[in-house]
């Protein structure tokens, strides 16, 4: 659970685009966060989504890069790049 909390803290430090690219693409990651005590409200806030939008998104997880791009400015390719950058940053923050 402490590793999940460490990852959560790192995710909260990412840009909104990186957070969306990472979290909306991984239903498993969302499940791990929920099981570790992160609330749906916290997830929604971190993704800058209203509760209604979060509910809609939950039903469609994992989302494709094109779907995520539709909720964010950019293209599917830029979402893929943002997810890669997010993973690199998280790796760095976990190793500290």
C-alpha positions as CSV (number, residue, x, y, z in Angstrom):
1,X,0.0,0.0,0.0
2,X,2.9,2.4,0.7
3,X,4.2,2.0,-2.8
4,X,0.7,2.7,-4.2
5,X,0.6,5.9,-2.1
6,X,4.1,6.9,-3.3
7,X,2.9,6.4,-6.9
8,X,-0.2,8.4,-6.2
9,X,1.8,11.3,-4.8
10,X,4.0,11.2,-8.0
11,X,0.9,11.2,-10.2
12,X,-0.5,14.2,-8.4
13,X,2.7,16.1,-9.3
14,X,2.3,15.4,-13.1
15,X,0.7,17.7,-15.5
16,X,-3.1,17.2,-16.1
17,X,-2.3,15.9,-19.6
18,X,0.1,13.3,-18.2
19,X,-2.3,12.3,-15.4
20,X,-5.1,11.8,-17.9
21,X,-2.9,9.9,-20.4
22,X,-1.7,7.6,-17.6
23,X,-4.8,7.0,-15.5
24,X,-7.5,6.9,-18.2
25,X,-5.6,4.3,-20.1
26,X,-5.2,1.9,-17.2
27,X,-8.2,0.4,-15.5
28,X,-5.9,-1.7,-13.3
29,X,-4.1,1.3,-11.9
30,X,-7.4,2.9,-11.0
31,X,-8.5,-0.3,-9.2
32,X,-5.2,-0.4,-7.3
33,X,-5.8,3.2,-6.1
34,X,-9.3,2.5,-5.1
35,X,-8.3,-0.6,-3.2
36,X,-5.6,1.4,-1.3
37,X,-8.0,4.0,-0.1
38,X,-7.9,6.7,-2.8
39,X,-11.5,7.8,-3.3
40,X,-13.3,8.2,-6.5
41,X,-13.7,11.9,-5.6
42,X,-9.9,12.2,-5.3
43,X,-9.4,10.5,-8.7
44,X,-12.0,12.8,-10.3
45,X,-10.4,15.9,-8.8
46,X,-6.9,14.8,-9.9
47,X,-8.2,14.3,-13.5
48,X,-10.1,17.7,-13.3
49,X,-13.4,15.9,-13.9
50,X,-16.8,16.5,-12.4
51,X,-18.5,13.6,-10.7
52,X,-20.7,13.1,-13.7
53,X,-17.8,13.1,-16.1
54,X,-15.9,10.7,-13.8
55,X,-18.9,8.4,-13.8
56,X,-19.0,8.5,-17.6
57,X,-15.3,7.8,-17.9
58,X,-15.4,4.9,-15.4
59,X,-17.8,3.1,-17.6
60,X,-15.4,3.3,-20.5
61,X,-12.0,2.4,-18.9
62,X,-9.5,1.7,-20.2
63,X,-9.9,4.5,-22.8
64,X,-8.0,4.6,-26.1
65,X,-5.5,7.3,-26.8
66,X,-8.0,8.8,-29.3
67,X,-10.7,8.9,-26.6
68,X,-8.4,10.5,-24.1
69,X,-7.3,13.1,-26.7
70,X,-11.0,13.9,-27.2
71,X,-11.1,15.0,-23.5
72,X,-7.8,16.8,-23.7
73,X,-6.3,19.1,-26.3
74,X,-4.1,17.1,-28.7
75,X,-3.9,14.0,-30.7
76,X,-3.7,10.3,-29.9
77,X,0.1,10.5,-30.6
78,X,0.5,13.3,-28.1
79,X,-1.4,11.4,-25.5
80,X,0.9,8.4,-26.0
81,X,3.9,10.7,-25.6
82,X,2.4,12.2,-22.5
83,X,1.9,8.8,-21.0
84,X,5.6,7.9,-21.7
85,X,6.8,11.1,-20.1
86,X,4.6,10.4,-17.1
87,X,6.1,7.0,-16.6
88,X,9.6,8.4,-16.9
89,X,8.8,11.0,-14.2
90,X,7.2,8.5,-11.9
91,X,10.2,6.1,-12.2
92,X,12.5,9.0,-11.2
93,X,10.3,10.0,-8.2
94,X,10.0,6.5,-7.0
95,X,13.8,5.9,-7.1
96,X,14.5,9.0,-5.0
